[in-house]
Amino acid sequence: MAFTPLHDRVLVRRVQSEEKTKGGLIIPDTAKEKPAEGEVVSVGAGARKDSGELIAPSVKAGDRVLFGKWSGTEVTVDGEELLIMKESDILGILA
């Protein structure tokens, strides 16, 4: 990837949601919500304390994460739709 986020920002690829419900109904594209789950593509070096000390990020490339519905900014990198957000916008890491 030719893009590296700065500071405490994280580049995330959304995970595609299911096409069908558990009951077998097919969900049309117009009714789908954007998923709030993704895979971390790239991570910045981390935030800095007031003293200048670096705070290492808690996530790493390859982690599957949950984030807020309205989190991040949509960007296109190498023709792919991705999200860039602050690490604090990430709610948790999926095991």
Buried (B, 14 or more C-beta within 10 A) or exposed (E): EEEEBEBBBBBBBBEEEEEEEEEEEEEEEEEEEEBBBBBBBBBBBBBEEEEEEEEEBBBEEEBBBBBEEEBBEEEEBEEEEBBBBBBEBBEEEEE
